[in-house]
Amino acid sequence: MDAPSLIRGTYWSHRLGLPLLDHPGETNQPMLAVNGERLELRHGSSRQRGVYVEFSLHKARMIQRQEGKNGLLTRAIGLRKHPSPTVWDATAGLGQDGFFLACQGCQVRLFERSPIIAALLEDGLSRGLVDHETQPVIEQRMILSQTDAAAAMHNPPYPFPADVIYLDPMFTKPNATALSKKEMQLLRLLVGNDDDAPTLLATAIACQPRRVVVKRPLKASPLGERPPHFSIQGTTIRYDVYLPEMM
């Protein structure tokens, strides 16, 4: 382990209460690894490239291309009428949608209840803060809360309410989304399915934000069988939009 990796590895070992292994071998369990200045989640061979959080303008442009000209997510969030809403990303995961929304001018609070995934997010945010291109976006528009979003909704100690609550739960049907991707496979191994996502949706609606937006596979039923007020559809996914004031 080189010097930068040792420093970062020691830091995260102490932070998370995990053993620091200089030469980890083969494993069937997800494991954290430090690659230079970067924290990674790995599975299997220690030589395999791990999953990590990247907040860069290159990543934002990739997401923009995936969104296409119609801007599915920005339309679902309602940016045309309200250009700079406060968005609670209640299931942050690797934070890509939250970062994209921050690049679009949203004030984003990332909620992540898994300490390991939250560590990856914190590491990505800290690296993004030393990049002159992403530093203003992260510093001014992104906040990470390592806590359960539902608990925060029941008793929010935060200085600003949510205009929009965004949910992107783990899908329970492997054929309903791109779960062949390494990122999704590792996240599923680590945190499993978001079986309480229907309850989280109900809690989000009860908070009475302007909108609640749920990302779903195109052909999947609505989360918790709760019909949305409308949906914005792409080729493989859709965004179900709930308007609590109309319920």
TORNUBA-679028 format. One record per residue (C-alpha): x, y, z; residue in one letter. Coordinates in steps of 0.1 Angstrom, whole numbers, padded with zeros to 4 digits, always signed. Layout:
N
XYZA
...
This chain:
247
+0000+0000+0000M
+0015+0033-0011D
+0017+0063+0013A
-0015+0082+0001P
-0035+0049+0002S
-0022+0041+0037L
-0032+0076+0050I
-0067+0074+0035R
-0070+0037+0045G
-0061+0045+0081T
-0085+0074+0082Y
-0115+0053+0070W
-0105+0024+0091S
-0108+0046+0122H
-0139+0063+0110R
-0159+0032+0102L
-0144+0008+0127G
-0132-0016+0100L
-0099-0035+0100P
-0071-0022+0078L
-0058-0049+0055L
-0026-0043+0036D
-0031-0072+0011H
-0067-0084+0012P
-0073-0116-0007G
-0103-0131-0025E
-0136-0126-0008T
-0173-0132-0015N
-0183-0101+0006Q
-0182-0065-0005P
-0152-0047+0009M
-0139-0011+0011L
-0105-0004-0005A
-0084+0027-0010V
-0069+0034-0043N
-0045+0063-0039G
-0068+0092-0028E
-0100+0074-0037R
-0123+0052-0016L
-0137+0022-0035E
-0162-0006-0029L
-0150-0039-0043R
-0162-0075-0045H
-0140-0105-0053G
-0104-0100-0064S
-0086-0072-0047S
-0071-0063-0081R
-0105-0056-0096Q
-0114-0020-0101R
-0139-0009-0075G
-0170+0012-0075V
-0165+0048-0063Y
-0183+0081-0063V
-0173+0106-0089E
-0186+0142-0090F
-0171+0158-0121S
-0184+0178-0150L
-0176+0148-0172H
-0200+0127-0151K
-0226+0155-0153A
-0223+0156-0191R
-0228+0118-0193M
-0260+0121-0172I
-0271+0149-0194Q
-0267+0128-0225R
-0286+0100-0209Q
-0314+0124-0201E
-0316+0134-0237G
-0330+0166-0252K
-0363+0162-0233N
-0346+0163-0199G
-0368+0137-0182L
-0356+0142-0146L
-0355+0180-0148T
-0391+0180-0161R
-0402+0156-0133A
-0386+0178-0107I
-0404+0208-0122G
-0374+0230-0130L
-0392+0249-0158R
-0416+0265-0134K
-0393+0265-0103H
-0356+0268-0114P
-0339+0264-0081S
-0359+0241-0057P
-0346+0225-0026T
-0345+0187-0033V
-0342+0160-0008W
-0326+0130-0025D
-0340+0104+0000A
-0322+0074-0015T
-0289+0089-0025A
-0270+0058-0034G
-0239+0069-0054L
-0253+0104-0057G
-0253+0108-0094Q
-0289+0121-0098D
-0284+0144-0069G
-0252+0158-0084F
-0269+0163-0117F
-0297+0182-0101L
-0272+0204-0082A
-0255+0212-0116C
-0289+0223-0128Q
-0293+0248-0099G
-0311+0227-0073C
-0302+0228-0036Q
-0297+0191-0029V
-0296+0173+0004R
-0284+0137+0000L
-0298+0112+0025F
-0280+0078+0028E
-0286+0054+0057R
-0258+0029+0048S
-0226+0040+0066P
-0205+0024+0038I
-0223+0041+0010I
-0223+0074+0029A
-0185+0070+0033A
-0182+0067-0005L
-0204+0098-0009L
-0183+0118+0016E
-0151+0107-0001D
-0165+0118-0035G
-0177+0151-0021L
-0143+0158-0005S
-0125+0151-0038R
-0150+0172-0057G
-0143+0202-0035L
-0107+0203-0046V
-0117+0203-0083D
-0121+0239-0094H
-0149+0229-0119E
-0171+0212-0093T
-0161+0230-0061Q
-0188+0257-0065P
-0216+0232-0072V
-0207+0210-0042I
-0199+0237-0018E
-0230+0258-0025Q
-0256+0232-0034R
-0249+0198-0019M
-0252+0185+0017I
-0248+0149+0028L
-0268+0135+0057S
-0258+0100+0069Q
-0292+0091+0082T
-0325+0074+0073D
-0346+0098+0053A
-0379+0086+0068A
-0366+0095+0103A
-0356+0129+0090A
-0390+0135+0075M
-0407+0126+0108H
-0385+0150+0128N
-0365+0173+0105P
-0338+0192+0123P
-0328+0210+0090Y
-0330+0247+0084P
-0349+0244+0051F
-0379+0222+0041P
-0380+0202+0008A
-0397+0216-0022D
-0393+0182-0039V
-0385+0148-0024I
-0369+0124-0049Y
-0368+0086-0045L
-0348+0061-0065D
-0352+0029-0046P
-0335-0004-0054M
-0357-0023-0078F
-0368-0057-0066T
-0370-0073-0101K
-0336-0079-0117P
-0351-0078-0152N
-0367-0044-0146A
-0335-0023-0146T
-0299-0024-0155A
-0288-0046-0126L
-0261-0062-0146S
-0240-0031-0140K
-0213-0036-0114K
-0224-0006-0094E
-0260-0020-0089M
-0247-0055-0082Q
-0224-0042-0054L
-0250-0019-0039L
-0275-0048-0038R
-0249-0070-0021L
-0243-0044+0005L
-0277-0029+0013V
-0302-0054-0004G
-0335-0042-0017N
-0353-0011-0004D
-0383-0032+0008D
-0396-0002+0029D
-0397+0021-0002A
-0435+0021-0002P
-0435+0034+0034T
-0409+0060+0025L
-0431+0072-0003L
-0461+0075+0020A
-0440+0094+0045T
-0427+0117+0018A
-0462+0125+0006I
-0473+0132+0042A
-0445+0159+0044C
-0465+0179+0018Q
-0436+0190-0004P
-0446+0205-0038R
-0437+0173-0055R
-0426+0137-0048V
-0408+0121-0077V
-0401+0084-0079V
-0378+0067-0105K
-0392+0034-0118R
-0385+0009-0146P
-0407+0017-0175L
-0430-0013-0172K
-0430-0016-0134A
-0461-0010-0114S
-0462+0022-0093P
-0443+0021-0061L
-0466+0006-0034G
-0493+0004-0061E
-0500+0041-0054R
-0510+0057-0088P
-0491+0090-0095P
-0507+0121-0107H
-0487+0119-0139F
-0455+0102-0153S
-0427+0113-0175I
-0415+0083-0196Q
-0382+0075-0214G
-0373+0044-0233T
-0364+0023-0202T
-0374+0043-0172I
-0401+0067-0161R
-0405+0092-0133Y
-0438+0090-0114D
-0448+0124-0100V
-0470+0129-0070Y
-0486+0163-0060L
-0493+0161-0023P
-0514+0193-0023E
-0539+0176-0047M
-0542+0145-0025M
